[in-house]
Amino acid sequence: MTDAATAALRRPSLGLSVEGLAPRDELLLKSLVRLLDHRTQHQWSFHAARCDLLIAGEGLGGLATVSGTAAGDGPPPTVLRAARAGAGAHALNLPLNPEALEQALNRAGAAIVEARQRAEAQAAVPILDDERAFQLTRWPPSELLRGPGRLALATLLVSRPCTVTQLHLRGCAERSVCLAFLHELQRAQLLRSDEAHTAGPSSAPVPAPALPGLFARIRRRLGLLPGLAS
């Protein structure tokens, strides 16, 4: 096996899709991606149905429209806007420049791979019946909502971070049902742990200081308790 083939196998494979570009710009983009394949840090292939990076042109509309293009159970694609020159540092300027496209693909690919590794590491941590808080990153597909009480649990998790106890009480579901649902959401990489809302020792109420007794107050008034005179 050649060195080039070995390097290609080591590169992460990522899906790429294009929407909203003029036909001429789209054709040029696809040609440049193929020409740059030996230089980019990741292997990019075009997948319209399932993609990691969506290059969205001005004809696609707002980001709300873009976020609904992901298919399957995976996370939504990262969006890279393509617009005429002067669109900003985080956009892909048109007309396309090969070096700028290479840099943009490398930046986007590195961020996607890092997010994927972080999600995989989090999915490997078992969810226990403790007081860690979890929240949905996006609304789950319909197949994960089949089951008693799951729609109510998903509604709670999408609106705020919840612990197993909070899901059990607010969702009126058995703890085992809550845990099973959280496990399936975690395997689908739809769940994140919210440390800011995790209950811990610091969240316990601090007891109010005990008031001194009657004789202690009298002795303090009389100056018989050194250091306690008001």
mmCIF file of the C-alpha atoms, coordinates in Angstrom:
data_MODEL
# 
_entry.id   MODEL 
# 
loop_
_atom_site.group_PDB 
_atom_site.id 
_atom_site.type_symbol 
_atom_site.label_atom_id 
_atom_site.label_alt_id 
_atom_site.label_comp_id 
_atom_site.label_asym_id 
_atom_site.label_entity_id 
_atom_site.label_seq_id 
_atom_site.pdbx_PDB_ins_code 
_atom_site.Cartn_x 
_atom_site.Cartn_y 
_atom_site.Cartn_z 
_atom_site.occupancy 
_atom_site.B_iso_or_equiv 
_atom_site.pdbx_formal_charge 
_atom_site.auth_seq_id 
_atom_site.auth_comp_id 
_atom_site.auth_asym_id 
_atom_site.auth_atom_id 
_atom_site.pdbx_PDB_model_num 
ATOM 1   C CA . MET A 1 1   ? 0.000   0.000  0.000   1.00 0.00 ? 1   MET A CA 1 
ATOM 2   C CA . THR A 1 2   ? 1.344   3.424  -0.936  1.00 0.00 ? 2   THR A CA 1 
ATOM 3   C CA . ASP A 1 3   ? 1.945   6.215  1.570   1.00 0.00 ? 3   ASP A CA 1 
ATOM 4   C CA . ALA A 1 4   ? -0.870  8.252  -0.034  1.00 0.00 ? 4   ALA A CA 1 
ATOM 5   C CA . ALA A 1 5   ? -3.332  5.382  0.377   1.00 0.00 ? 5   ALA A CA 1 
ATOM 6   C CA . THR A 1 6   ? -2.281  4.841  4.004   1.00 0.00 ? 6   THR A CA 1 
ATOM 7   C CA . ALA A 1 7   ? -2.750  8.549  4.775   1.00 0.00 ? 7   ALA A CA 1 
ATOM 8   C CA . ALA A 1 8   ? -6.166  8.473  3.105   1.00 0.00 ? 8   ALA A CA 1 
ATOM 9   C CA . LEU A 1 9   ? -7.271  5.610  5.342   1.00 0.00 ? 9   LEU A CA 1 
ATOM 10  C CA . ARG A 1 10  ? -6.237  7.537  8.436   1.00 0.00 ? 10  ARG A CA 1 
ATOM 11  C CA . ARG A 1 11  ? -8.273  10.618 7.496   1.00 0.00 ? 11  ARG A CA 1 
ATOM 12  C CA . PRO A 1 12  ? -11.771 10.834 8.993   1.00 0.00 ? 12  PRO A CA 1 
ATOM 13  C CA . SER A 1 13  ? -14.513 10.429 6.395   1.00 0.00 ? 13  SER A CA 1 
ATOM 14  C CA . LEU A 1 14  ? -17.139 13.187 6.480   1.00 0.00 ? 14  LEU A CA 1 
ATOM 15  C CA . GLY A 1 15  ? -20.295 13.846 4.489   1.00 0.00 ? 15  GLY A CA 1 
ATOM 16  C CA . LEU A 1 16  ? -20.842 17.080 2.592   1.00 0.00 ? 16  LEU A CA 1 
ATOM 17  C CA . SER A 1 17  ? -23.976 18.548 1.096   1.00 0.00 ? 17  SER A CA 1 
ATOM 18  C CA . VAL A 1 18  ? -24.758 21.729 -0.857  1.00 0.00 ? 18  VAL A CA 1 
ATOM 19  C CA . GLU A 1 19  ? -28.020 23.664 -0.974  1.00 0.00 ? 19  GLU A CA 1 
ATOM 20  C CA . GLY A 1 20  ? -29.045 27.084 -2.172  1.00 0.00 ? 20  GLY A CA 1 
ATOM 21  C CA . LEU A 1 21  ? -26.056 27.721 -4.430  1.00 0.00 ? 21  LEU A CA 1 
ATOM 22  C CA . ALA A 1 22  ? -26.380 28.800 -8.038  1.00 0.00 ? 22  ALA A CA 1 
ATOM 23  C CA . PRO A 1 23  ? -25.818 25.821 -10.403 1.00 0.00 ? 23  PRO A CA 1 
ATOM 24  C CA . ARG A 1 24  ? -22.544 27.286 -11.636 1.00 0.00 ? 24  ARG A CA 1 
ATOM 25  C CA . ASP A 1 25  ? -21.207 27.808 -8.102  1.00 0.00 ? 25  ASP A CA 1 
ATOM 26  C CA . GLU A 1 26  ? -22.339 24.338 -7.028  1.00 0.00 ? 26  GLU A CA 1 
ATOM 27  C CA . LEU A 1 27  ? -20.597 22.697 -9.982  1.00 0.00 ? 27  LEU A CA 1 
ATOM 28  C CA . LEU A 1 28  ? -17.398 24.614 -9.261  1.00 0.00 ? 28  LEU A CA 1 
ATOM 29  C CA . LEU A 1 29  ? -17.567 23.718 -5.562  1.00 0.00 ? 29  LEU A CA 1 
ATOM 30  C CA . LYS A 1 30  ? -17.906 19.997 -6.234  1.00 0.00 ? 30  LYS A CA 1 
ATOM 31  C CA . SER A 1 31  ? -15.047 20.110 -8.722  1.00 0.00 ? 31  SER A CA 1 
ATOM 32  C CA . LEU A 1 32  ? -12.775 21.918 -6.255  1.00 0.00 ? 32  LEU A CA 1 
ATOM 33  C CA . VAL A 1 33  ? -13.587 19.496 -3.434  1.00 0.00 ? 33  VAL A CA 1 
ATOM 34  C CA . ARG A 1 34  ? -12.514 16.594 -5.630  1.00 0.00 ? 34  ARG A CA 1 
ATOM 35  C CA . LEU A 1 35  ? -9.352  18.401 -6.733  1.00 0.00 ? 35  LEU A CA 1 
ATOM 36  C CA . LEU A 1 36  ? -8.455  19.248 -3.128  1.00 0.00 ? 36  LEU A CA 1 
ATOM 37  C CA . ASP A 1 37  ? -9.024  15.712 -1.837  1.00 0.00 ? 37  ASP A CA 1 
ATOM 38  C CA . HIS A 1 38  ? -5.299  14.978 -1.591  1.00 0.00 ? 38  HIS A CA 1 
ATOM 39  C CA . ARG A 1 39  ? -4.721  18.154 0.450   1.00 0.00 ? 39  ARG A CA 1 
ATOM 40  C CA . THR A 1 40  ? -7.598  18.361 2.919   1.00 0.00 ? 40  THR A CA 1 
ATOM 41  C CA . GLN A 1 41  ? -7.278  16.869 6.396   1.00 0.00 ? 41  GLN A CA 1 
ATOM 42  C CA . HIS A 1 42  ? -10.521 14.921 6.011   1.00 0.00 ? 42  HIS A CA 1 
ATOM 43  C CA . GLN A 1 43  ? -12.094 12.826 3.275   1.00 0.00 ? 43  GLN A CA 1 
ATOM 44  C CA . TRP A 1 44  ? -15.154 14.655 2.005   1.00 0.00 ? 44  TRP A CA 1 
ATOM 45  C CA . SER A 1 45  ? -17.871 12.861 0.049   1.00 0.00 ? 45  SER A CA 1 
ATOM 46  C CA . PHE A 1 46  ? -21.193 14.271 -1.106  1.00 0.00 ? 46  PHE A CA 1 
ATOM 47  C CA . HIS A 1 47  ? -24.250 12.898 0.709   1.00 0.00 ? 47  HIS A CA 1 
ATOM 48  C CA . ALA A 1 48  ? -27.458 14.844 0.287   1.00 0.00 ? 48  ALA A CA 1 
ATOM 49  C CA . ALA A 1 49  ? -29.489 12.736 2.731   1.00 0.00 ? 49  ALA A CA 1 
ATOM 50  C CA . ARG A 1 50  ? -26.905 12.400 5.468   1.00 0.00 ? 50  ARG A CA 1 
ATOM 51  C CA . CYS A 1 51  ? -24.162 14.955 5.866   1.00 0.00 ? 51  CYS A CA 1 
ATOM 52  C CA . ASP A 1 52  ? -21.849 16.390 8.504   1.00 0.00 ? 52  ASP A CA 1 
ATOM 53  C CA . LEU A 1 53  ? -21.330 19.748 6.781   1.00 0.00 ? 53  LEU A CA 1 
ATOM 54  C CA . LEU A 1 54  ? -23.911 21.683 4.809   1.00 0.00 ? 54  LEU A CA 1 
ATOM 55  C CA . ILE A 1 55  ? -22.659 24.485 2.568   1.00 0.00 ? 55  ILE A CA 1 
ATOM 56  C CA . ALA A 1 56  ? -25.679 26.755 2.325   1.00 0.00 ? 56  ALA A CA 1 
ATOM 57  C CA . GLY A 1 57  ? -26.045 29.432 -0.299  1.00 0.00 ? 57  GLY A CA 1 
ATOM 58  C CA . GLU A 1 58  ? -28.017 32.639 -0.142  1.00 0.00 ? 58  GLU A CA 1 
ATOM 59  C CA . GLY A 1 59  ? -30.977 30.967 -1.825  1.00 0.00 ? 59  GLY A CA 1 
ATOM 60  C CA . LEU A 1 60  ? -31.573 28.620 1.102   1.00 0.00 ? 60  LEU A CA 1 
ATOM 61  C CA . GLY A 1 61  ? -32.957 31.164 3.545   1.00 0.00 ? 61  GLY A CA 1 
ATOM 62  C CA . GLY A 1 62  ? -32.476 31.334 7.288   1.00 0.00 ? 62  GLY A CA 1 
ATOM 63  C CA . LEU A 1 63  ? -30.687 28.946 9.622   1.00 0.00 ? 63  LEU A CA 1 
ATOM 64  C CA . ALA A 1 64  ? -34.022 27.640 10.908  1.00 0.00 ? 64  ALA A CA 1 
ATOM 65  C CA . THR A 1 65  ? -34.610 26.068 7.513   1.00 0.00 ? 65  THR A CA 1 
ATOM 66  C CA . VAL A 1 66  ? -31.123 24.610 7.425   1.00 0.00 ? 66  VAL A CA 1 
ATOM 67  C CA . SER A 1 67  ? -31.418 22.929 10.828  1.00 0.00 ? 67  SER A CA 1 
ATOM 68  C CA . GLY A 1 68  ? -34.175 20.648 9.572   1.00 0.00 ? 68  GLY A CA 1 
ATOM 69  C CA . THR A 1 69  ? -32.157 19.075 6.768   1.00 0.00 ? 69  THR A CA 1 
ATOM 70  C CA . ALA A 1 70  ? -30.494 16.366 8.859   1.00 0.00 ? 70  ALA A CA 1 
ATOM 71  C CA . ALA A 1 71  ? -31.806 12.839 8.383   1.00 0.00 ? 71  ALA A CA 1 
ATOM 72  C CA . GLY A 1 72  ? -31.713 9.837  10.695  1.00 0.00 ? 72  GLY A CA 1 
ATOM 73  C CA . ASP A 1 73  ? -30.776 9.814  14.374  1.00 0.00 ? 73  ASP A CA 1 
ATOM 74  C CA . GLY A 1 74  ? -27.512 11.714 14.069  1.00 0.00 ? 74  GLY A CA 1 
ATOM 75  C CA . PRO A 1 75  ? -26.845 15.298 15.068  1.00 0.00 ? 75  PRO A CA 1 
ATOM 76  C CA . PRO A 1 76  ? -27.786 18.102 12.676  1.00 0.00 ? 76  PRO A CA 1 
ATOM 77  C CA . PRO A 1 77  ? -25.098 19.160 10.202  1.00 0.00 ? 77  PRO A CA 1 
ATOM 78  C CA . THR A 1 78  ? -22.708 22.025 10.760  1.00 0.00 ? 78  THR A CA 1 
ATOM 79  C CA . VAL A 1 79  ? -23.671 24.903 8.489   1.00 0.00 ? 79  VAL A CA 1 
ATOM 80  C CA . LEU A 1 80  ? -21.160 26.888 6.450   1.00 0.00 ? 80  LEU A CA 1 
ATOM 81  C CA . ARG A 1 81  ? -22.664 29.895 4.701   1.00 0.00 ? 81  ARG A CA 1 
ATOM 82  C CA . ALA A 1 82  ? -21.527 30.719 1.184   1.00 0.00 ? 82  ALA A CA 1 
ATOM 83  C CA . ALA A 1 83  ? -22.090 34.307 0.113   1.00 0.00 ? 83  ALA A CA 1 
ATOM 84  C CA . ARG A 1 84  ? -20.561 37.028 -1.979  1.00 0.00 ? 84  ARG A CA 1 
ATOM 85  C CA . ALA A 1 85  ? -17.258 38.546 -0.822  1.00 0.00 ? 85  ALA A CA 1 
ATOM 86  C CA . GLY A 1 86  ? -17.504 40.538 2.394   1.00 0.00 ? 86  GLY A CA 1 
ATOM 87  C CA . ALA A 1 87  ? -19.925 38.133 4.087   1.00 0.00 ? 87  ALA A CA 1 
ATOM 88  C CA . GLY A 1 88  ? -17.665 37.761 7.124   1.00 0.00 ? 88  GLY A CA 1 
ATOM 89  C CA . ALA A 1 89  ? -14.859 35.673 8.573   1.00 0.00 ? 89  ALA A CA 1 
ATOM 90  C CA . HIS A 1 90  ? -17.074 32.632 9.226   1.00 0.00 ? 90  HIS A CA 1 
ATOM 91  C CA . ALA A 1 91  ? -18.573 32.477 5.738   1.00 0.00 ? 91  ALA A CA 1 
ATOM 92  C CA . LEU A 1 92  ? -17.271 31.009 2.505   1.00 0.00 ? 92  LEU A CA 1 
ATOM 93  C CA . ASN A 1 93  ? -16.812 33.888 0.100   1.00 0.00 ? 93  ASN A CA 1 
ATOM 94  C CA . LEU A 1 94  ? -17.969 33.658 -3.486  1.00 0.00 ? 94  LEU A CA 1 
ATOM 95  C CA . PRO A 1 95  ? -16.574 33.404 -6.088  1.00 0.00 ? 95  PRO A CA 1 
ATOM 96  C CA . LEU A 1 96  ? -14.790 30.371 -4.680  1.00 0.00 ? 96  LEU A CA 1 
ATOM 97  C CA . ASN A 1 97  ? -11.076 30.393 -4.031  1.00 0.00 ? 97  ASN A CA 1 
ATOM 98  C CA . PRO A 1 98  ? -9.351  26.972 -3.766  1.00 0.00 ? 98  PRO A CA 1 
ATOM 99  C CA . GLU A 1 99  ? -7.089  27.942 -0.840  1.00 0.00 ? 99  GLU A CA 1 
ATOM 100 C CA . ALA A 1 100 ? -9.941  29.553 1.089   1.00 0.00 ? 100 ALA A CA 1 
ATOM 101 C CA . LEU A 1 101 ? -12.128 26.496 0.468   1.00 0.00 ? 101 LEU A CA 1 
ATOM 102 C CA . GLU A 1 102 ? -9.388  24.169 1.709   1.00 0.00 ? 102 GLU A CA 1 
ATOM 103 C CA . GLN A 1 103 ? -8.957  26.177 4.909   1.00 0.00 ? 103 GLN A CA 1 
ATOM 104 C CA . ALA A 1 104 ? -12.716 26.340 5.473   1.00 0.00 ? 104 ALA A CA 1 
ATOM 105 C CA . LEU A 1 105 ? -13.103 22.572 5.034   1.00 0.00 ? 105 LEU A CA 1 
ATOM 106 C CA . ASN A 1 106 ? -10.205 21.879 7.397   1.00 0.00 ? 106 ASN A CA 1 
ATOM 107 C CA . ARG A 1 107 ? -11.634 24.173 10.090  1.00 0.00 ? 107 ARG A CA 1 
ATOM 108 C CA . ALA A 1 108 ? -15.125 22.735 9.783   1.00 0.00 ? 108 ALA A CA 1 
ATOM 109 C CA . GLY A 1 109 ? -13.857 19.154 9.674   1.00 0.00 ? 109 GLY A CA 1 
ATOM 110 C CA . ALA A 1 110 ? -11.740 19.586 12.809  1.00 0.00 ? 110 ALA A CA 1 
ATOM 111 C CA . ALA A 1 111 ? -14.712 21.036 14.716  1.00 0.00 ? 111 ALA A CA 1 
ATOM 112 C CA . ILE A 1 112 ? -17.014 18.213 13.541  1.00 0.00 ? 112 ILE A CA 1 
ATOM 113 C CA . VAL A 1 113 ? -14.547 15.471 14.515  1.00 0.00 ? 113 VAL A CA 1 
ATOM 114 C CA . GLU A 1 114 ? -13.960 17.066 17.927  1.00 0.00 ? 114 GLU A CA 1 
ATOM 115 C CA . ALA A 1 115 ? -17.716 17.299 18.569  1.00 0.00 ? 115 ALA A CA 1 
ATOM 116 C CA . ARG A 1 116 ? -18.160 13.679 17.459  1.00 0.00 ? 116 ARG A CA 1 
ATOM 117 C CA . GLN A 1 117 ? -15.414 12.468 19.815  1.00 0.00 ? 117 GLN A CA 1 
ATOM 118 C CA . ARG A 1 118 ? -16.868 14.475 22.687  1.00 0.00 ? 118 ARG A CA 1 
ATOM 119 C CA . ALA A 1 119 ? -20.328 12.995 22.064  1.00 0.00 ? 119 ALA A CA 1 
ATOM 120 C CA . GLU A 1 120 ? -18.910 9.456  21.880  1.00 0.00 ? 120 GLU A CA 1 
ATOM 121 C CA . ALA A 1 121 ? -17.016 9.946  25.159  1.00 0.00 ? 121 ALA A CA 1 
ATOM 122 C CA . GLN A 1 122 ? -20.144 11.248 26.856  1.00 0.00 ? 122 GLN A CA 1 
ATOM 123 C CA . ALA A 1 123 ? -22.207 8.345  25.496  1.00 0.00 ? 123 ALA A CA 1 
ATOM 124 C CA . ALA A 1 124 ? -19.724 5.926  27.066  1.00 0.00 ? 124 ALA A CA 1 
ATOM 125 C CA . VAL A 1 125 ? -20.394 7.291  30.584  1.00 0.00 ? 125 VAL A CA 1 
ATOM 126 C CA . PRO A 1 126 ? -23.238 5.268  32.157  1.00 0.00 ? 126 PRO A CA 1 
ATOM 127 C CA . ILE A 1 127 ? -26.273 7.162  33.402  1.00 0.00 ? 127 ILE A CA 1 
ATOM 128 C CA . LEU A 1 128 ? -26.999 6.254  37.006  1.00 0.00 ? 128 LEU A CA 1 
ATOM 129 C CA . ASP A 1 129 ? -29.936 7.015  39.243  1.00 0.00 ? 129 ASP A CA 1 
ATOM 130 C CA . ASP A 1 130 ? -28.195 10.040 40.724  1.00 0.00 ? 130 ASP A CA 1 
ATOM 131 C CA . GLU A 1 131 ? -28.709 13.780 40.725  1.00 0.00 ? 131 GLU A CA 1 
ATOM 132 C CA . ARG A 1 132 ? -26.919 14.683 37.505  1.00 0.00 ? 132 ARG A CA 1 
ATOM 133 C CA . ALA A 1 133 ? -28.994 16.933 35.260  1.00 0.00 ? 133 ALA A CA 1 
ATOM 134 C CA . PHE A 1 134 ? -29.504 16.199 31.563  1.00 0.00 ? 134 PHE A CA 1 
ATOM 135 C CA . GLN A 1 135 ? -31.009 18.127 28.678  1.00 0.00 ? 135 GLN A CA 1 
ATOM 136 C CA . LEU A 1 136 ? -31.911 17.306 25.082  1.00 0.00 ? 136 LEU A CA 1 
ATOM 137 C CA . THR A 1 137 ? -29.751 18.875 22.377  1.00 0.00 ? 137 THR A CA 1 
ATOM 138 C CA . ARG A 1 138 ? -32.620 18.591 19.885  1.00 0.00 ? 138 ARG A CA 1 
ATOM 139 C CA . TRP A 1 139 ? -36.040 16.957 19.600  1.00 0.00 ? 139 TRP A CA 1 
ATOM 140 C CA . PRO A 1 140 ? -35.722 13.157 19.252  1.00 0.00 ? 140 PRO A CA 1 
ATOM 141 C CA . PRO A 1 141 ? -37.071 11.168 16.284  1.00 0.00 ? 141 PRO A CA 1 
ATOM 142 C CA . SER A 1 142 ? -40.526 9.634  16.574  1.00 0.00 ? 142 SER A CA 1 
ATOM 143 C CA . GLU A 1 143 ? -39.260 6.067  17.137  1.00 0.00 ? 143 GLU A CA 1 
ATOM 144 C CA . LEU A 1 144 ? -37.626 7.120  20.415  1.00 0.00 ? 144 LEU A CA 1 
ATOM 145 C CA . LEU A 1 145 ? -40.892 8.615  21.667  1.00 0.00 ? 145 LEU A CA 1 
ATOM 146 C CA . ARG A 1 146 ? -42.872 5.380  21.379  1.00 0.00 ? 146 ARG A CA 1 
ATOM 147 C CA . GLY A 1 147 ? -43.688 4.288  24.893  1.00 0.00 ? 147 GLY A CA 1 
ATOM 148 C CA . PRO A 1 148 ? -45.794 5.404  27.850  1.00 0.00 ? 148 PRO A CA 1 
ATOM 149 C CA . GLY A 1 149 ? -44.921 8.849  29.118  1.00 0.00 ? 149 GLY A CA 1 
ATOM 150 C CA . ARG A 1 150 ? -41.969 9.447  26.771  1.00 0.00 ? 150 ARG A CA 1 
ATOM 151 C CA . LEU A 1 151 ? -43.515 12.456 25.062  1.00 0.00 ? 151 LEU A CA 1 
ATOM 152 C CA . ALA A 1 152 ? -43.947 14.193 28.419  1.00 0.00 ? 152 ALA A CA 1 
ATOM 153 C CA . LEU A 1 153 ? -40.395 13.292 29.460  1.00 0.00 ? 153 LEU A CA 1 
ATOM 154 C CA . ALA A 1 154 ? -38.975 14.641 26.194  1.00 0.00 ? 154 ALA A CA 1 
ATOM 155 C CA . THR A 1 155 ? -40.930 17.881 26.655  1.00 0.00 ? 155 THR A CA 1 
ATOM 156 C CA . LEU A 1 156 ? -39.372 18.308 30.096  1.00 0.00 ? 156 LEU A CA 1 
ATOM 157 C CA . LEU A 1 157 ? -35.857 17.549 28.851  1.00 0.00 ? 157 LEU A CA 1 
ATOM 158 C CA . VAL A 1 158 ? -36.015 19.933 25.911  1.00 0.00 ? 158 VAL A CA 1 
ATOM 159 C CA . SER A 1 159 ? -37.188 22.863 28.027  1.00 0.00 ? 159 SER A CA 1 
ATOM 160 C CA . ARG A 1 160 ? -34.772 22.613 30.979  1.00 0.00 ? 160 ARG A CA 1 
ATOM 161 C CA . PRO A 1 161 ? -32.090 20.353 32.500  1.00 0.00 ? 161 PRO A CA 1 
ATOM 162 C CA . CYS A 1 162 ? -33.648 17.632 34.647  1.00 0.00 ? 162 CYS A CA 1 
ATOM 163 C CA . THR A 1 163 ? -32.352 14.994 37.025  1.00 0.00 ? 163 THR A CA 1 
ATOM 164 C CA . VAL A 1 164 ? -33.829 11.493 37.242  1.00 0.00 ? 164 VAL A CA 1 
ATOM 165 C CA . THR A 1 165 ? -35.730 12.557 40.364  1.00 0.00 ? 165 THR A CA 1 
ATOM 166 C CA . GLN A 1 166 ? -37.184 15.608 38.622  1.00 0.00 ? 166 GLN A CA 1 
ATOM 167 C CA . LEU A 1 167 ? -38.229 13.523 35.616  1.00 0.00 ? 167 LEU A CA 1 
ATOM 168 C CA . HIS A 1 168 ? -39.819 10.972 37.945  1.00 0.00 ? 168 HIS A CA 1 
ATOM 169 C CA . LEU A 1 169 ? -41.827 13.610 39.837  1.00 0.00 ? 169 LEU A CA 1 
ATOM 170 C CA . ARG A 1 170 ? -42.682 16.076 37.056  1.00 0.00 ? 170 ARG A CA 1 
ATOM 171 C CA . GLY A 1 171 ? -43.265 13.495 34.350  1.00 0.00 ? 171 GLY A CA 1 
ATOM 172 C CA . CYS A 1 172 ? -45.253 11.134 36.632  1.00 0.00 ? 172 CYS A CA 1 
ATOM 173 C CA . ALA A 1 173 ? -43.151 8.200  35.359  1.00 0.00 ? 173 ALA A CA 1 
ATOM 174 C CA . GLU A 1 174 ? -41.393 5.354  37.131  1.00 0.00 ? 174 GLU A CA 1 
ATOM 175 C CA . ARG A 1 175 ? -37.688 5.892  37.730  1.00 0.00 ? 175 ARG A CA 1 
ATOM 176 C CA . SER A 1 176 ? -36.886 2.820  35.631  1.00 0.00 ? 176 SER A CA 1 
ATOM 177 C CA . VAL A 1 177 ? -38.820 4.344  32.711  1.00 0.00 ? 177 VAL A CA 1 
ATOM 178 C CA . CYS A 1 178 ? -36.910 7.607  33.069  1.00 0.00 ? 178 CYS A CA 1 
ATOM 179 C CA . LEU A 1 179 ? -33.547 5.835  33.147  1.00 0.00 ? 179 LEU A CA 1 
ATOM 180 C CA . ALA A 1 180 ? -34.362 3.662  30.126  1.00 0.00 ? 180 ALA A CA 1 
ATOM 181 C CA . PHE A 1 181 ? -35.399 6.739  28.143  1.00 0.00 ? 181 PHE A CA 1 
ATOM 182 C CA . LEU A 1 182 ? -32.235 8.625  29.110  1.00 0.00 ? 182 LEU A CA 1 
ATOM 183 C CA . HIS A 1 183 ? -30.082 5.663  28.063  1.00 0.00 ? 183 HIS A CA 1 
ATOM 184 C CA . GLU A 1 184 ? -31.684 5.558  24.603  1.00 0.00 ? 184 GLU A CA 1 
ATOM 185 C CA . LEU A 1 185 ? -31.285 9.309  24.174  1.00 0.00 ? 185 LEU A CA 1 
ATOM 186 C CA . GLN A 1 186 ? -27.635 9.028  25.188  1.00 0.00 ? 186 GLN A CA 1 
ATOM 187 C CA . ARG A 1 187 ? -26.965 6.253  22.656  1.00 0.00 ? 187 ARG A CA 1 
ATOM 188 C CA . ALA A 1 188 ? -28.531 8.463  19.965  1.00 0.00 ? 188 ALA A CA 1 
ATOM 189 C CA . GLN A 1 189 ? -26.184 11.313 21.009  1.00 0.00 ? 189 GLN A CA 1 
ATOM 190 C CA . LEU A 1 190 ? -29.134 13.587 21.763  1.00 0.00 ? 190 LEU A CA 1 
ATOM 191 C CA . LEU A 1 191 ? -28.319 14.210 25.412  1.00 0.00 ? 191 LEU A CA 1 
ATOM 192 C CA . ARG A 1 192 ? -25.885 16.461 27.216  1.00 0.00 ? 192 ARG A CA 1 
ATOM 193 C CA . SER A 1 193 ? -25.019 16.641 30.882  1.00 0.00 ? 193 SER A CA 1 
ATOM 194 C CA . ASP A 1 194 ? -25.630 20.052 32.411  1.00 0.00 ? 194 ASP A CA 1 
ATOM 195 C CA . GLU A 1 195 ? -23.095 20.496 35.212  1.00 0.00 ? 195 GLU A CA 1 
ATOM 196 C CA . ALA A 1 196 ? -24.453 23.910 36.172  1.00 0.00 ? 196 ALA A CA 1 
ATOM 197 C CA . HIS A 1 197 ? -27.769 22.326 37.225  1.00 0.00 ? 197 HIS A CA 1 
ATOM 198 C CA . THR A 1 198 ? -26.344 19.210 38.833  1.00 0.00 ? 198 THR A CA 1 
ATOM 199 C CA . ALA A 1 199 ? -27.307 18.884 42.440  1.00 0.00 ? 199 ALA A CA 1 
ATOM 200 C CA . GLY A 1 200 ? -24.407 18.496 44.844  1.00 0.00 ? 200 GLY A CA 1 
ATOM 201 C CA . PRO A 1 201 ? -23.323 19.155 48.405  1.00 0.00 ? 201 PRO A CA 1 
ATOM 202 C CA . SER A 1 202 ? -23.116 22.899 47.762  1.00 0.00 ? 202 SER A CA 1 
ATOM 203 C CA . SER A 1 203 ? -26.817 22.977 46.885  1.00 0.00 ? 203 SER A CA 1 
ATOM 204 C CA . ALA A 1 204 ? -27.922 21.825 50.356  1.00 0.00 ? 204 ALA A CA 1 
ATOM 205 C CA . PRO A 1 205 ? -29.553 24.554 52.460  1.00 0.00 ? 205 PRO A CA 1 
ATOM 206 C CA . VAL A 1 206 ? -27.281 26.176 55.007  1.00 0.00 ? 206 VAL A CA 1 
ATOM 207 C CA . PRO A 1 207 ? -28.759 25.888 58.517  1.00 0.00 ? 207 PRO A CA 1 
ATOM 208 C CA . ALA A 1 208 ? -29.463 29.182 60.251  1.00 0.00 ? 208 ALA A CA 1 
ATOM 209 C CA . PRO A 1 209 ? -27.174 29.958 63.186  1.00 0.00 ? 209 PRO A CA 1 
ATOM 210 C CA . ALA A 1 210 ? -28.678 29.083 66.548  1.00 0.00 ? 210 ALA A CA 1 
ATOM 211 C CA . LEU A 1 211 ? -29.781 32.038 68.619  1.00 0.00 ? 211 LEU A CA 1 
ATOM 212 C CA . PRO A 1 212 ? -28.094 32.344 71.998  1.00 0.00 ? 212 PRO A CA 1 
ATOM 213 C CA . GLY A 1 213 ? -30.163 31.399 75.005  1.00 0.00 ? 213 GLY A CA 1 
ATOM 214 C CA . LEU A 1 214 ? -31.646 33.845 77.486  1.00 0.00 ? 214 LEU A CA 1 
ATOM 215 C CA . PHE A 1 215 ? -28.833 33.522 80.046  1.00 0.00 ? 215 PHE A CA 1 
ATOM 216 C CA . ALA A 1 216 ? -26.180 33.909 77.341  1.00 0.00 ? 216 ALA A CA 1 
ATOM 217 C CA . ARG A 1 217 ? -27.819 37.126 76.131  1.00 0.00 ? 217 ARG A CA 1 
ATOM 218 C CA . ILE A 1 218 ? -27.980 38.465 79.710  1.00 0.00 ? 218 ILE A CA 1 
ATOM 219 C CA . ARG A 1 219 ? -24.341 37.613 80.394  1.00 0.00 ? 219 ARG A CA 1 
ATOM 220 C CA . ARG A 1 220 ? -23.325 39.261 77.104  1.00 0.00 ? 220 ARG A CA 1 
ATOM 221 C CA . ARG A 1 221 ? -25.194 42.401 78.048  1.00 0.00 ? 221 ARG A CA 1 
ATOM 222 C CA . LEU A 1 222 ? -23.403 42.435 81.354  1.00 0.00 ? 222 LEU A CA 1 
ATOM 223 C CA . GLY A 1 223 ? -20.042 41.954 79.668  1.00 0.00 ? 223 GLY A CA 1 
ATOM 224 C CA . LEU A 1 224 ? -19.451 38.580 81.283  1.00 0.00 ? 224 LEU A CA 1 
ATOM 225 C CA . LEU A 1 225 ? -18.690 36.880 77.921  1.00 0.00 ? 225 LEU A CA 1 
ATOM 226 C CA . PRO A 1 226 ? -15.382 38.304 76.616  1.00 0.00 ? 226 PRO A CA 1 
ATOM 227 C CA . GLY A 1 227 ? -15.429 39.152 72.956  1.00 0.00 ? 227 GLY A CA 1 
ATOM 228 C CA . LEU A 1 228 ? -19.243 39.001 72.667  1.00 0.00 ? 228 LEU A CA 1 
ATOM 229 C CA . ALA A 1 229 ? -20.109 42.511 73.807  1.00 0.00 ? 229 ALA A CA 1 
ATOM 230 C CA . SER A 1 230 ? -22.248 44.302 71.188  1.00 0.00 ? 230 SER A CA 1 
# 
